[in-house]
Amino acid sequence: MSYAITQSCCSDATCVSVCPVNCIHPTPDEPDFGTTDMLYIDEDTCIDCGACADACPVDAIRPADRLLGPQSIFVDLNRAYYADREVDHAWGEPQFPASLPSPSRGLRVAVVGTGPAASYTAQELLYATDAEVTMIDRLPVPGGLVRAGVAPDHPSTKRIGDTFASMWDNPRLHLVANLDVGRDVTRADVLDHHHAVVYATGAASDRALDVPGEDLPGSISATDVVRWYNGDPLARVEAPVLTSPRAVVVGNGNVGLDVARILTGDPERLASTDISDDALAALRDGALHEVVVLGRRGPEHAAYTGPELLALAHRLDAELVVADDPVTRATIAEAAPGTRAALLRDVPLVDVDLTAPPAPGRRIVLAFGRPTTGLVGGDRVEAVLTGAGDADAPTGSVVAGLVVRAVGYRGRPVADLPFDDVSGTVPHRAGGVVDADGERVPGTYVAGWIKRGPSGGIGANRSCAAETVATLLDDLAHDRVHAPPRGSAAFARLVRKRQGDALGLRHVKNIDRTEREAGELAGRPRVKLATVPDLLAAGRRRR
C-alpha cells in the first residue's frame, strides 16, 4: 500500500528530496510547484518505504490504508492529481549549492526575522556555508508566523517550529531578540558588523475593504484577530467583542476559515491547545455561535485550499453549511471533479435568513456571490451590506455585531529600504534588493512575503530563501560583498548600548521552558506569555 499526503502539508518539498523513486509531485523544478493546494504521492509509483513520512516536518504523510473516516478523502485527492496528467518520475539534473572560490569562514550574515522565511534562510546559510548567522527579532520571543499566525488548533503545522528550533544549538547561530532593526539599530549599523543582511519581515498589514463604515467599532482585521487568539504581545487593538450571536468574516481564504473555525470552536476543545488565555476566556463567556463567511465571487473562485475546507467540513463541534441561492446551487452541481466548487457537494445547502438572529448551535455559513458594499451601525457595527456579484445572486444585508476583514495581507515599508507601494514588497532581483534606478543595494537581501508578496504557505518560503541565499553567495563569489569593519563582539556591545532589554538564546530558552512548564500543569502544549514585560521577566529569570 502507498503513502498519502494529508491536510497539514506545508509544501516545503523536504519529502521530495528523500523519495528514492521521485513519486511526489509537483517538485520544485516543475511549473505548478507552489500553485497547488499541497503535494501529492503517486500510488502507482510509491514503494511504501516511508522515507517521506520520516522526513515530513509537519507529520502530514501517512500510510494510505490507515486513513479512515474523513481522512480517507486524502487518498482520493492524491490519486486524483495523477488521473489527468502525465508525470515524469525520472530524476532531473542534480542541483548543487553555489561553489565559492574560497572558504566562506568569516562570513557574517544577519537575518531580520525569525519566522519561516528567516529560518529557512538561516538553515540554508548554515548548511551551505561556514557563515556565522545572527537572527534578529523585534519580539522577545522567536517564531514569527509559526508562533503568532498558525491557528492554535493546527498543532501539526506548528511542528515545523521544532525543525527550526534545532538550529539554535548550532554554535555558528546567534540570536538577538527584542531588538528592532530600524528603531534600535539601523541597516547601516547591521552592515557595519555583517557582510550582508537579509530581511524576512513578512507582510504584517491587512488590506482594506475600501467601503463605507469600515472603521466602525466592531470592524477588525483578521491580522489583529489572529494576533489576539495567538497571544501576540504586540497586538495593537482591544479584544473582539463576542456579545453578538453572529459575526461576519469578509473573505474566504484560509485565514478567513481559520478565524471562523476558532470563533465557533468549542472552548473546551480549544483549552487543550496553546490559544491565548484571553481568547479562551472570551470564547467561554461570549454569545457568538455563528460566523458567516462572505465571498464576493462564486464557489468556483473561493480562495481557500481544498484541504482547509475538508478539515472544516468534518468538524464535530460546529456545522458547516452553504447559503442557498440559484447561482451557487447550479455552480456546485455542475462543477468538474476536484474543483473548489465540487468539494462543496457534500456540504448542505441551506436557505438562510441572515437578517434574523441565528438559530441555536455552532455554525459556519459560506455565502458566495456577495461582495461587501458597506458596514452600518450606530456606536458599533450592526450589519454588513452586500451587493450582487451576479444578476441572480442575493443582495441585502447580514446582521452581525462583529466583522472581521480577511481580504489579504500586505507588506509595510521597511526602514532604510526601497518599497513598492503597489505590490507592498521590497523591489529585488532574485532576492537582491534594488533601488528606484534598478541598481543593487549593496549587501542587502529579502526573503519571504516582503520579497514576493503574501502568497504561498509556510513551505513556499524554503525555495524562496534558497534563491536569496544563492544570490548572496554569487555576490560573494564575484567579490560584490564588502567586508564589515567591525565584528561580532562589537555588534554585541552596540546591542547592549542601544537596547538594554535585548535577549539572547539563553533567555529565549528560559521563556520556552517557562511556557512549556505552565502548559504541562494545565494539560496544554504551552501557556503563552502574552505581554512584553512577562516575556522579559521569564527570560531574565535565573534557573
PEUR-V800047 format. One record per residue. RES is the residue in one letter. PHI is phi in whole degrees, 0 to 359 (none if undefined). PSI is psi in degrees with one decimal (none if undefined). OMEGA is omega in radians with two decimals (999 if undefined). Layout:
res:RES phi:PHI psi:PSI omega:OMEGA
res:RES phi:PHI psi:PSI omega:OMEGA
This chain:
res:M phi:none psi:144.9 omega:-3.11
res:S phi:275 psi:176.2 omega:2.98
res:Y phi:264 psi:163.6 omega:3.09
res:A phi:221 psi:148.6 omega:3.10
res:I phi:265 psi:138.5 omega:-3.01
res:T phi:243 psi:-168.5 omega:-2.92
res:Q phi:303 psi:-35.7 omega:-3.01
res:S phi:277 psi:9.0 omega:3.13
res:C phi:309 psi:129.5 omega:3.13
res:C phi:261 psi:-6.3 omega:3.07
res:S phi:61 psi:29.8 omega:3.12
res:D phi:274 psi:-3.2 omega:3.01
res:A phi:70 psi:17.0 omega:3.00
res:T phi:302 psi:-38.9 omega:-3.13
res:C phi:296 psi:-36.2 omega:-3.13
res:V phi:300 psi:-41.4 omega:-3.03
res:S phi:289 psi:-18.7 omega:-3.11
res:V phi:255 psi:-7.5 omega:-3.11
res:C phi:289 psi:123.6 omega:-3.09
res:P phi:284 psi:-13.4 omega:-3.10
res:V phi:240 psi:9.4 omega:3.08
res:N phi:53 psi:50.1 omega:-3.07
res:C phi:258 psi:7.6 omega:-3.13
res:I phi:250 psi:125.5 omega:-3.07
res:H phi:220 psi:161.6 omega:-0.09
res:P phi:288 psi:145.7 omega:3.09
res:T phi:273 psi:164.3 omega:-3.09
res:P phi:301 psi:-21.1 omega:3.14
res:D phi:261 psi:12.1 omega:3.08
res:E phi:258 psi:148.6 omega:-2.99
res:P phi:301 psi:-34.9 omega:-3.06
res:D phi:268 psi:8.2 omega:3.06
res:F phi:296 psi:132.4 omega:-3.13
res:G phi:90 psi:-7.5 omega:3.13
res:T phi:252 psi:-15.3 omega:-3.13
res:T phi:272 psi:160.8 omega:-3.13
res:D phi:295 psi:-28.3 omega:-3.07
res:M phi:196 psi:-177.8 omega:2.99
res:L phi:265 psi:163.1 omega:-3.02
res:Y phi:222 psi:143.6 omega:3.11
res:I phi:258 psi:131.8 omega:3.08
res:D phi:277 psi:109.3 omega:-3.06
res:E phi:296 psi:-25.1 omega:-3.12
res:D phi:283 psi:-17.9 omega:-3.12
res:T phi:254 psi:-28.0 omega:-3.11
res:C phi:304 psi:135.3 omega:3.14
res:I phi:255 psi:11.3 omega:3.02
res:D phi:63 psi:36.0 omega:-3.11
res:C phi:276 psi:-25.4 omega:3.11
res:G phi:82 psi:4.6 omega:-3.13
res:A phi:299 psi:-37.7 omega:-3.12
res:C phi:294 psi:-40.1 omega:3.14
res:A phi:296 psi:-38.9 omega:3.12
res:D phi:293 psi:-33.6 omega:-3.06
res:A phi:275 psi:-22.6 omega:-3.03
res:C phi:300 psi:124.3 omega:-3.09
res:P phi:284 psi:-11.2 omega:-3.08
res:V phi:237 psi:16.6 omega:3.05
res:D phi:56 psi:43.4 omega:-3.07
res:A phi:264 psi:-6.7 omega:-3.03
res:I phi:250 psi:124.7 omega:-3.07
res:R phi:227 psi:155.8 omega:2.98
res:P phi:300 psi:131.9 omega:-3.05
res:A phi:299 psi:-33.2 omega:-3.09
res:D phi:283 psi:-4.2 omega:3.08
res:R phi:257 psi:0.6 omega:3.10
res:L phi:271 psi:105.4 omega:-3.05
res:L phi:246 psi:163.7 omega:3.08
res:G phi:59 psi:-136.0 omega:-3.10
res:P phi:301 psi:-28.9 omega:-3.11
res:Q phi:291 psi:-19.2 omega:-3.10
res:S phi:295 psi:-19.9 omega:3.12
res:I phi:299 psi:-25.7 omega:-3.11
res:F phi:286 psi:-23.9 omega:2.99
res:V phi:297 psi:-43.9 omega:3.13
res:D phi:294 psi:-39.8 omega:-3.14
res:L phi:295 psi:-40.9 omega:3.08
res:N phi:297 psi:-43.3 omega:-3.13
res:R phi:294 psi:-40.2 omega:-3.07
res:A phi:295 psi:-30.3 omega:-3.12
res:Y phi:300 psi:-33.5 omega:-3.07
res:Y phi:264 psi:-1.8 omega:-3.03
res:A phi:291 psi:-34.4 omega:-3.03
res:D phi:235 psi:25.6 omega:3.11
res:R phi:217 psi:147.0 omega:3.05
res:E phi:270 psi:125.8 omega:-3.13
res:V phi:239 psi:129.7 omega:3.12
res:D phi:271 psi:115.9 omega:3.14
res:H phi:271 psi:4.6 omega:3.09
res:A phi:289 psi:147.8 omega:3.14
res:W phi:287 psi:139.8 omega:3.04
res:G phi:280 psi:-177.6 omega:3.13
res:E phi:294 psi:140.9 omega:3.14
res:P phi:295 psi:148.0 omega:3.11
res:Q phi:245 psi:134.6 omega:-3.10
res:F phi:239 psi:149.7 omega:3.08
res:P phi:299 psi:159.5 omega:3.11
res:A phi:304 psi:136.6 omega:-3.14
res:S phi:266 psi:118.6 omega:-3.10
res:L phi:269 psi:141.4 omega:-3.11
res:P phi:292 psi:-18.6 omega:3.10
res:S phi:213 psi:159.9 omega:-3.13
res:P phi:305 psi:145.1 omega:-3.11
res:S phi:272 psi:9.2 omega:3.10
res:R phi:300 psi:135.1 omega:-3.07
res:G phi:100 psi:-17.2 omega:3.09
res:L phi:292 psi:130.9 omega:3.11
res:R phi:236 psi:124.6 omega:-3.11
res:V phi:234 psi:132.1 omega:3.03
res:A phi:261 psi:137.8 omega:3.08
res:V phi:240 psi:119.0 omega:-3.12
res:V phi:268 psi:112.1 omega:-3.04
res:G phi:119 psi:156.1 omega:3.10
res:T phi:225 psi:16.6 omega:3.10
res:G phi:279 psi:-166.3 omega:-3.08
res:P phi:302 psi:-47.3 omega:-3.12
res:A phi:298 psi:-43.3 omega:3.12
res:A phi:295 psi:-40.7 omega:-3.09
res:S phi:291 psi:-41.0 omega:3.06
res:Y phi:297 psi:-37.0 omega:3.11
res:T phi:296 psi:-46.4 omega:3.13
res:A phi:297 psi:-43.0 omega:3.10
res:Q phi:302 psi:-47.0 omega:-3.11
res:E phi:300 psi:-42.3 omega:3.14
res:L phi:292 psi:-41.8 omega:-3.10
res:L phi:291 psi:-35.6 omega:-3.08
res:Y phi:277 psi:-31.7 omega:-3.03
res:A phi:265 psi:-14.7 omega:-3.05
res:T phi:221 psi:177.0 omega:3.03
res:D phi:262 psi:19.1 omega:-3.01
res:A phi:293 psi:152.5 omega:2.87
res:E phi:271 psi:135.4 omega:-3.10
res:V phi:240 psi:127.9 omega:3.04
res:T phi:250 psi:115.1 omega:3.09
res:M phi:263 psi:132.4 omega:-3.04
res:I phi:236 psi:132.1 omega:3.11
res:D phi:228 psi:140.8 omega:3.12
res:R phi:286 psi:-17.9 omega:3.09
res:L phi:270 psi:158.4 omega:3.10
res:P phi:286 psi:-4.6 omega:-3.08
res:V phi:223 psi:137.8 omega:-3.10
res:P phi:277 psi:174.5 omega:3.05
res:G phi:131 psi:-32.9 omega:3.11
res:G phi:55 psi:-129.4 omega:-3.08
res:L phi:299 psi:-33.4 omega:-3.12
res:V phi:296 psi:-40.0 omega:-3.14
res:R phi:278 psi:-43.5 omega:-2.95
res:A phi:252 psi:-1.5 omega:-3.09
res:G phi:239 psi:-33.8 omega:-3.13
res:V phi:286 psi:133.6 omega:-3.11
res:A phi:299 psi:142.4 omega:-3.08
res:P phi:297 psi:-22.1 omega:3.13
res:D phi:269 psi:17.7 omega:3.04
res:H phi:243 psi:63.3 omega:-3.07
res:P phi:297 psi:-30.4 omega:3.13
res:S phi:297 psi:-42.4 omega:3.12
res:T phi:297 psi:-37.6 omega:-3.14
res:K phi:294 psi:-18.1 omega:-3.11
res:R phi:296 psi:-20.8 omega:3.12
res:I phi:297 psi:-23.0 omega:3.06
res:G phi:298 psi:-32.1 omega:3.10
res:D phi:293 psi:-36.2 omega:3.08
res:T phi:298 psi:-44.9 omega:3.13
res:F phi:293 psi:-36.6 omega:-3.10
res:A phi:296 psi:-22.3 omega:3.13
res:S phi:296 psi:-19.1 omega:3.11
res:M phi:291 psi:-25.9 omega:-2.97
res:W phi:298 psi:-20.5 omega:3.14
res:D phi:271 psi:-0.5 omega:3.09
res:N phi:286 psi:124.0 omega:-3.08
res:P phi:295 psi:-14.9 omega:3.13
res:R phi:268 psi:2.6 omega:3.13
res:L phi:253 psi:130.2 omega:3.09
res:H phi:239 psi:143.4 omega:3.14
res:L phi:240 psi:132.6 omega:3.00
res:V phi:235 psi:110.0 omega:3.14
res:A phi:255 psi:159.5 omega:-3.11
res:N phi:63 psi:37.6 omega:3.07
res:L phi:231 psi:122.6 omega:-3.10
res:D phi:261 psi:113.5 omega:3.07
res:V phi:283 psi:115.4 omega:-3.02
res:G phi:122 psi:-28.8 omega:3.10
res:R phi:248 psi:-55.5 omega:-3.10
res:D phi:278 psi:-39.8 omega:3.07
res:V phi:224 psi:156.5 omega:-3.14
res:T phi:259 psi:169.9 omega:3.04
res:R phi:300 psi:-39.7 omega:3.12
res:A phi:298 psi:-38.4 omega:3.09
res:D phi:299 psi:-44.9 omega:-3.10
res:V phi:295 psi:-44.7 omega:-3.13
res:L phi:288 psi:-15.8 omega:3.05
res:D phi:290 psi:-17.4 omega:-3.07
res:H phi:236 psi:-0.5 omega:-3.13
res:H phi:221 psi:152.5 omega:3.08
res:H phi:291 psi:-31.8 omega:-3.06
res:A phi:207 psi:157.4 omega:3.05
res:V phi:228 psi:132.6 omega:3.11
res:V phi:248 psi:120.7 omega:3.09
res:Y phi:269 psi:122.2 omega:3.07
res:A phi:229 psi:64.6 omega:-2.96
res:T phi:262 psi:1.7 omega:3.03
res:G phi:75 psi:-165.1 omega:3.11
res:A phi:233 psi:92.9 omega:-2.90
res:A phi:270 psi:-7.0 omega:-3.13
res:S phi:259 psi:163.8 omega:3.09
res:D phi:253 psi:153.7 omega:3.07
res:R phi:282 psi:144.8 omega:-3.14
res:A phi:275 psi:153.7 omega:3.05
res:L phi:283 psi:-29.8 omega:-3.08
res:D phi:59 psi:48.8 omega:3.08
res:V phi:230 psi:156.0 omega:3.09
res:P phi:301 psi:141.2 omega:3.09
res:G phi:83 psi:3.7 omega:-3.08
res:E phi:299 psi:-28.2 omega:-3.08
res:D phi:266 psi:8.7 omega:3.08
res:L phi:299 psi:145.2 omega:2.98
res:P phi:305 psi:139.4 omega:-3.07
res:G phi:96 psi:-6.8 omega:3.00
res:S phi:256 psi:120.3 omega:-2.98
res:I phi:221 psi:149.1 omega:-3.13
res:S phi:280 psi:150.8 omega:3.06
res:A phi:299 psi:-33.4 omega:3.09
res:T phi:306 psi:-45.7 omega:-3.10
res:D phi:285 psi:-33.3 omega:3.08
res:V phi:295 psi:-43.3 omega:3.13
res:V phi:298 psi:-41.7 omega:3.09
res:R phi:297 psi:-37.4 omega:-3.13
res:W phi:296 psi:-51.2 omega:-3.07
res:Y phi:282 psi:-12.0 omega:3.07
res:N phi:261 psi:1.9 omega:3.07
res:G phi:69 psi:38.2 omega:3.10
res:D phi:288 psi:123.2 omega:-3.09
res:P phi:291 psi:-13.3 omega:3.12
res:L phi:257 psi:15.7 omega:3.05
res:A phi:304 psi:131.1 omega:-2.92
res:R phi:260 psi:-3.6 omega:-3.05
res:V phi:234 psi:165.8 omega:3.05
res:E phi:290 psi:159.6 omega:-3.13
res:A phi:298 psi:146.9 omega:3.07
res:P phi:302 psi:142.6 omega:3.09
res:V phi:272 psi:122.0 omega:-3.03
res:L phi:251 psi:32.6 omega:-3.10
res:T phi:277 psi:-18.1 omega:3.10
res:S phi:275 psi:146.9 omega:-3.13
res:P phi:287 psi:-17.9 omega:-3.08
res:R phi:231 psi:141.4 omega:2.99
res:A phi:237 psi:157.8 omega:3.06
res:V phi:241 psi:133.7 omega:2.97
res:V phi:250 psi:119.5 omega:3.13
res:V phi:267 psi:110.9 omega:-3.08
res:G phi:118 psi:131.1 omega:-3.06
res:N phi:242 psi:38.4 omega:2.97
res:G phi:280 psi:-176.4 omega:-3.11
res:N phi:298 psi:-36.0 omega:3.13
res:V phi:294 psi:-41.2 omega:3.09
res:G phi:301 psi:-41.9 omega:3.10
res:L phi:293 psi:-38.4 omega:3.08
res:D phi:303 psi:-49.6 omega:-3.11
res:V phi:298 psi:-44.9 omega:3.14
res:A phi:298 psi:-40.1 omega:-3.11
res:R phi:293 psi:-42.9 omega:-3.14
res:I phi:291 psi:-42.2 omega:-3.10
res:L phi:293 psi:-25.4 omega:3.10
res:T phi:256 psi:6.2 omega:-3.08
res:G phi:286 psi:151.9 omega:3.05
res:D phi:290 psi:116.9 omega:-3.10
res:P phi:303 psi:-31.6 omega:-3.12
res:E phi:289 psi:-31.1 omega:3.05
res:R phi:287 psi:-42.6 omega:3.13
res:L phi:293 psi:-20.9 omega:-3.13
res:A phi:295 psi:-15.0 omega:3.11
res:S phi:267 psi:5.0 omega:3.12
res:T phi:255 psi:-172.9 omega:3.11
res:D phi:262 psi:26.4 omega:3.05
res:I phi:304 psi:149.5 omega:-3.11
res:S phi:294 psi:148.7 omega:3.13
res:D phi:299 psi:-38.8 omega:3.14
res:D phi:297 psi:-43.9 omega:3.14
res:A phi:294 psi:-41.1 omega:-3.14
res:L phi:297 psi:-43.2 omega:3.13
res:A phi:296 psi:-41.2 omega:-3.14
res:A phi:295 psi:-39.5 omega:3.13
res:L phi:292 psi:-35.9 omega:3.11
res:R phi:292 psi:-38.1 omega:-3.05
res:D phi:269 psi:-14.9 omega:-3.00
res:G phi:279 psi:165.8 omega:3.13
res:A phi:261 psi:-6.0 omega:-3.06
res:L phi:294 psi:128.6 omega:3.08
res:H phi:217 psi:-0.3 omega:3.06
res:E phi:226 psi:136.6 omega:3.06
res:V phi:235 psi:126.8 omega:3.07
res:V phi:260 psi:121.7 omega:-3.14
res:V phi:260 psi:112.5 omega:-3.07
res:L phi:266 psi:128.7 omega:3.00
res:G phi:244 psi:135.2 omega:-3.07
res:R phi:284 psi:-20.6 omega:3.12
res:R phi:243 psi:-177.9 omega:-3.06
res:G phi:285 psi:173.9 omega:-3.08
res:P phi:297 psi:-22.8 omega:3.11
res:E phi:290 psi:-17.3 omega:-3.13
res:H phi:251 psi:13.9 omega:-3.12
res:A phi:304 psi:142.9 omega:-3.04
res:A phi:272 psi:-14.8 omega:-3.14
res:Y phi:288 psi:162.0 omega:3.04
res:T phi:271 psi:156.7 omega:3.13
res:G phi:303 psi:-47.5 omega:3.13
res:P phi:301 psi:-38.3 omega:3.13
res:E phi:294 psi:-40.3 omega:3.11
res:L phi:295 psi:-43.2 omega:-3.12
res:L phi:297 psi:-39.1 omega:3.10
res:A phi:297 psi:-36.9 omega:3.14
res:L phi:290 psi:-39.7 omega:-3.06
res:A phi:293 psi:-24.5 omega:-3.06
res:H phi:254 psi:19.2 omega:3.06
res:R phi:292 psi:152.5 omega:3.11
res:L phi:259 psi:-15.9 omega:-3.02
res:D phi:259 psi:-1.2 omega:3.11
res:A phi:204 psi:147.7 omega:3.13
res:E phi:272 psi:143.7 omega:3.03
res:L phi:246 psi:126.7 omega:3.11
res:V phi:226 psi:162.3 omega:3.04
res:V phi:248 psi:131.1 omega:3.08
res:A phi:293 psi:123.6 omega:-3.03
res:D phi:281 psi:138.4 omega:2.93
res:D phi:199 psi:160.3 omega:-3.02
res:P phi:303 psi:-42.4 omega:-3.10
res:V phi:293 psi:-47.2 omega:3.14
res:T phi:299 psi:-45.0 omega:-3.12
res:R phi:300 psi:-45.1 omega:-3.12
res:A phi:292 psi:-39.3 omega:-3.13
res:T phi:297 psi:-44.0 omega:3.13
res:I phi:294 psi:-42.7 omega:-3.10
res:A phi:296 psi:-34.2 omega:-3.05
res:E phi:264 psi:0.9 omega:-3.04
res:A phi:293 psi:141.8 omega:3.08
res:A phi:289 psi:147.9 omega:3.14
res:P phi:304 psi:140.4 omega:3.09
res:G phi:86 psi:-5.8 omega:3.14
res:T phi:277 psi:167.5 omega:3.12
res:R phi:304 psi:-46.8 omega:-3.09
res:A phi:294 psi:-37.3 omega:-3.11
res:A phi:296 psi:-28.6 omega:-3.14
res:L phi:294 psi:-14.4 omega:-3.12
res:L phi:269 psi:1.9 omega:-3.05
res:R phi:297 psi:-29.9 omega:-3.14
res:D phi:267 psi:1.8 omega:3.11
res:V phi:268 psi:129.9 omega:-3.09
res:P phi:299 psi:135.3 omega:2.96
res:L phi:270 psi:124.6 omega:-3.01
res:V phi:231 psi:136.9 omega:3.03
res:D phi:282 psi:107.4 omega:-3.00
res:V phi:249 psi:128.9 omega:3.03
res:D phi:266 psi:99.2 omega:-3.05
res:L phi:276 psi:0.8 omega:3.05
res:T phi:265 psi:-7.0 omega:-3.14
res:A phi:252 psi:158.4 omega:3.08
res:P phi:303 psi:145.5 omega:-3.12
res:P phi:289 psi:153.9 omega:3.06
res:A phi:292 psi:160.8 omega:3.11
res:P phi:299 psi:156.6 omega:3.09
res:G phi:104 psi:149.4 omega:3.14
res:R phi:283 psi:130.5 omega:-3.06
res:R phi:207 psi:143.6 omega:2.97
res:I phi:244 psi:128.3 omega:-3.14
res:V phi:249 psi:120.3 omega:3.04
res:L phi:269 psi:118.1 omega:-3.11
res:A phi:242 psi:120.7 omega:-3.04
res:F phi:252 psi:161.3 omega:3.10
res:G phi:66 psi:33.1 omega:-3.07
res:R phi:229 psi:78.3 omega:3.07
res:P phi:296 psi:139.2 omega:3.13
res:T phi:282 psi:126.6 omega:-3.13
res:T phi:249 psi:-10.2 omega:3.11
res:G phi:174 psi:162.3 omega:3.03
res:L phi:240 psi:138.1 omega:-3.11
res:V phi:231 psi:155.5 omega:3.11
res:G phi:164 psi:174.5 omega:3.10
res:G phi:266 psi:-98.8 omega:3.11
res:D phi:288 psi:-20.8 omega:3.10
res:R phi:206 psi:169.8 omega:-3.09
res:V phi:298 psi:139.3 omega:3.13
res:E phi:236 psi:-23.1 omega:-3.12
res:A phi:199 psi:158.7 omega:3.06
res:V phi:248 psi:128.2 omega:3.08
res:L phi:270 psi:135.5 omega:3.13
res:T phi:236 psi:145.0 omega:3.08
res:G phi:249 psi:165.8 omega:-3.09
res:A phi:278 psi:124.0 omega:3.00
res:G phi:278 psi:-12.9 omega:-3.14
res:D phi:216 psi:150.4 omega:-3.09
res:A phi:302 psi:-30.3 omega:-3.10
res:D phi:262 psi:-1.8 omega:-3.11
res:A phi:278 psi:157.5 omega:-3.09
res:P phi:290 psi:152.7 omega:3.04
res:T phi:223 psi:158.0 omega:-3.12
res:G phi:147 psi:-137.7 omega:-3.09
res:S phi:218 psi:158.9 omega:3.07
res:V phi:238 psi:117.6 omega:3.14
res:V phi:283 psi:124.4 omega:-3.11
res:A phi:199 psi:149.5 omega:3.12
res:G phi:259 psi:0.1 omega:3.12
res:L phi:215 psi:132.7 omega:3.09
res:V phi:234 psi:127.0 omega:3.12
res:V phi:249 psi:120.5 omega:-3.13
res:R phi:273 psi:113.2 omega:-3.08
res:A phi:231 psi:57.0 omega:-3.08
res:V phi:254 psi:19.8 omega:3.02
res:G phi:122 psi:159.4 omega:3.09
res:Y phi:263 psi:167.2 omega:3.14
res:R phi:208 psi:138.0 omega:3.10
res:G phi:289 psi:152.6 omega:3.08
res:R phi:251 psi:152.4 omega:3.09
res:P phi:305 psi:141.4 omega:3.14
res:V phi:254 psi:131.0 omega:-3.10
res:A phi:307 psi:132.6 omega:3.05
res:D phi:72 psi:10.5 omega:3.11
res:L phi:240 psi:149.6 omega:2.99
res:P phi:295 psi:157.3 omega:-3.08
res:F phi:214 psi:135.2 omega:3.06
res:D phi:264 psi:106.3 omega:-3.04
res:D phi:290 psi:-22.6 omega:3.14
res:V phi:288 psi:-49.4 omega:-3.10
res:S phi:271 psi:-15.1 omega:-3.09
res:G phi:69 psi:32.9 omega:-3.12
res:T phi:227 psi:167.9 omega:3.03
res:V phi:270 psi:125.1 omega:-3.14
res:P phi:299 psi:141.5 omega:-3.07
res:H phi:200 psi:165.7 omega:2.92
res:R phi:236 psi:111.2 omega:-3.13
res:A phi:53 psi:34.2 omega:3.09
res:G phi:97 psi:-15.1 omega:3.09
res:G phi:273 psi:119.4 omega:-3.04
res:V phi:296 psi:139.0 omega:3.08
res:V phi:237 psi:152.7 omega:-3.13
res:D phi:270 psi:-172.3 omega:-3.07
res:A phi:297 psi:-23.2 omega:3.11
res:D phi:267 psi:4.9 omega:-3.13
res:G phi:82 psi:7.7 omega:3.13
res:E phi:273 psi:143.3 omega:-3.14
res:R phi:294 psi:137.2 omega:3.04
res:V phi:272 psi:116.9 omega:-2.99
res:P phi:303 psi:133.5 omega:2.98
res:G phi:68 psi:14.8 omega:-2.99
res:T phi:234 psi:130.4 omega:-3.01
res:Y phi:221 psi:165.1 omega:3.10
res:V phi:223 psi:153.9 omega:3.08
res:A phi:211 psi:154.1 omega:3.08
res:G phi:84 psi:-155.7 omega:-3.02
res:W phi:295 psi:-29.8 omega:3.11
res:I phi:290 psi:-16.6 omega:3.11
res:K phi:268 psi:-47.7 omega:-2.98
res:R phi:246 psi:-1.7 omega:-3.06
res:G phi:91 psi:166.2 omega:-3.04
res:P phi:282 psi:73.5 omega:3.12
res:S phi:223 psi:145.6 omega:3.13
res:G phi:87 psi:148.8 omega:3.14
res:G phi:275 psi:-165.0 omega:-3.08
res:I phi:304 psi:-46.4 omega:-3.05
res:G phi:294 psi:-25.5 omega:3.13
res:A phi:298 psi:-20.4 omega:-3.13
res:N phi:288 psi:-17.0 omega:-3.10
res:R phi:293 psi:-52.7 omega:3.13
res:S phi:291 psi:-32.3 omega:3.09
res:C phi:298 psi:-46.0 omega:3.13
res:A phi:294 psi:-38.2 omega:-3.14
res:A phi:298 psi:-39.2 omega:3.11
res:E phi:297 psi:-44.6 omega:-3.13
res:T phi:297 psi:-44.7 omega:3.14
res:V phi:296 psi:-38.3 omega:3.10
res:A phi:299 psi:-40.0 omega:3.09
res:T phi:295 psi:-43.0 omega:3.12
res:L phi:299 psi:-45.8 omega:-3.10
res:L phi:291 psi:-33.0 omega:3.07
res:D phi:294 psi:-39.9 omega:3.07
res:D phi:298 psi:-40.5 omega:3.13
res:L phi:295 psi:-43.4 omega:-3.11
res:A phi:295 psi:-29.6 omega:-3.11
res:H phi:258 psi:19.5 omega:3.01
res:D phi:60 psi:37.8 omega:3.10
res:R phi:258 psi:8.4 omega:3.11
res:V phi:244 psi:125.6 omega:-3.10
res:H phi:269 psi:140.3 omega:3.14
res:A phi:290 psi:135.6 omega:3.12
res:P phi:286 psi:147.1 omega:-3.13
res:P phi:286 psi:-18.9 omega:-3.09
res:R phi:236 psi:161.8 omega:-3.04
res:G phi:248 psi:-165.8 omega:-3.05
res:S phi:296 psi:-42.6 omega:-3.11
res:A phi:297 psi:-39.4 omega:3.13
res:A phi:293 psi:-35.0 omega:3.11
res:F phi:293 psi:-40.2 omega:3.10
res:A phi:299 psi:-40.5 omega:3.12
res:R phi:294 psi:-40.3 omega:3.12
res:L phi:297 psi:-42.1 omega:3.13
res:V phi:298 psi:-44.9 omega:3.14
res:R phi:298 psi:-36.0 omega:-3.13
res:K phi:288 psi:-41.2 omega:-3.04
res:R phi:275 psi:-32.6 omega:-3.08
res:Q phi:216 psi:92.5 omega:-3.09
res:G phi:295 psi:-18.6 omega:3.14
res:D phi:264 psi:12.8 omega:3.08
res:A phi:296 psi:145.4 omega:-3.10
res:L phi:245 psi:152.3 omega:3.07
res:G phi:249 psi:-172.2 omega:-3.07
res:L phi:300 psi:-40.0 omega:-3.14
res:R phi:299 psi:-41.0 omega:-3.13
res:H phi:292 psi:-40.2 omega:-3.14
res:V phi:295 psi:-37.6 omega:3.09
res:K phi:294 psi:-34.5 omega:3.05
res:N phi:299 psi:-43.8 omega:3.11
res:I phi:298 psi:-44.7 omega:-3.13
res:D phi:299 psi:-44.9 omega:3.13
res:R phi:296 psi:-41.6 omega:-3.14
res:T phi:300 psi:-47.0 omega:-3.12
res:E phi:293 psi:-40.2 omega:-3.14
res:R phi:291 psi:-39.3 omega:3.12
res:E phi:295 psi:-41.2 omega:3.08
res:A phi:296 psi:-37.9 omega:3.10
res:G phi:295 psi:-39.4 omega:3.13
res:E phi:299 psi:-39.4 omega:3.12
res:L phi:292 psi:-30.3 omega:-3.08
res:A phi:263 psi:0.8 omega:-3.10
res:G phi:72 psi:34.1 omega:-3.11
res:R phi:230 psi:161.7 omega:3.11
res:P phi:300 psi:-40.1 omega:3.08
res:R phi:195 psi:157.5 omega:2.96
res:V phi:249 psi:110.9 omega:-3.04
res:K phi:288 psi:137.8 omega:2.95
res:L phi:279 psi:123.9 omega:-2.90
res:A phi:252 psi:7.1 omega:3.07
res:T phi:232 psi:152.2 omega:3.13
res:V phi:299 psi:-44.6 omega:3.11
res:P phi:301 psi:-40.6 omega:3.13
res:D phi:294 psi:-39.9 omega:3.12
res:L phi:294 psi:-42.9 omega:3.13
res:L phi:296 psi:-40.9 omega:3.14
res:A phi:296 psi:-42.9 omega:3.13
res:A phi:294 psi:-37.7 omega:3.14
res:G phi:294 psi:-36.9 omega:-3.09
res:R phi:275 psi:-9.1 omega:-3.06
res:R phi:295 psi:133.8 omega:3.08
res:R phi:285 psi:137.4 omega:-3.10
res:R phi:232 psi:none omega:999
